[in-house]
């Protein structure tokens, strides 16, 4: 039976203190030892894909060890926080107290002004994952993306709700590995591993 294994990498740190969704900010990739350890923990001859935001794309370039790199994909972007992008959480709490509380306490269909809900983002990512798997079934796939994107995949694989999956940490330059087995089983092998 074929197994397709996704190796989800969160991009390098941005050091941003405000919300960062589709805002295109760079990653700090100066910790070359950590990047080398991460690169060494990944399989050879894998497919490599990244979000098209520079923090993910540059991280993919930094860990690339001659993998088969696909074009950067806009549907692997972080959640679209709309008007909240670039604002601090205390400012959002003041301007949208009920909406911001609902967004984190009951994630799912709550939409930030001009943005997208958890469920909208999860559906966007799921479509892209399925498309890539159709073409590269049975392969190792390294995907460099974002906190929210990775959590949507953990949520789907574990069959839990969005609020429950938010209990998991996904640190910058961490590895989360999810295997799709040919018999229909999905296995979360590791979450937030720090090589």
Steps between C-alpha positions, in 0.01 A plus 500: 500500500626846409557754773517871427678685778475875550785668684353836604756767587406832654702784349779675690415758769381845397534669842172679428288595803187573295270271301671367187278330247533589133730793581828409332773530762843332489621216720813509711710215360822590680504187720688291244573217745132449570417516131771242429354266765153545352630432148677184623177371660311508169486220241705502182328500162188667637264742333536852644227765495453827688253777554566790265556741791870585527544370855400151385659510156838613636486233771436237232804622310709481818407135569503382138751221450434433132136404543244513219369852564153593385389857437417696815126472564276791610245259652759397761501853641424571864144591597379827354444722805364784286492832686666340802824429314777721638307591814578396857259275683417768759395740223279232344348423840408868536359548151327160466461359853225244434619399154862451607395295804277281283776458239725325755242347736274352233713482185323370195271738317603828669645740241727798578402814305620452143658164584410132507374262766684195631273274294556701183877481542488130588298426185746699287798308639322161479429551128865578433626204704269267308613643164866452587435149633324401176815578305757380754330207675740266676769768537646700784372857473673782688268799536623830647205695628352675802363441849133497400553299183683224686239491776220450245679185386553374855131568566388304192734210571397471867129558435473768769344845501683826440494606864662173610775518240592853613645340815794382286807715451659532159832681549705662223726249323314207656401176329151345506470169315174347378479173304215400270500121468362313203241325717335836576659555842651839581773506764637806679855385569649811660384854582728800553823297501810716545794325326 
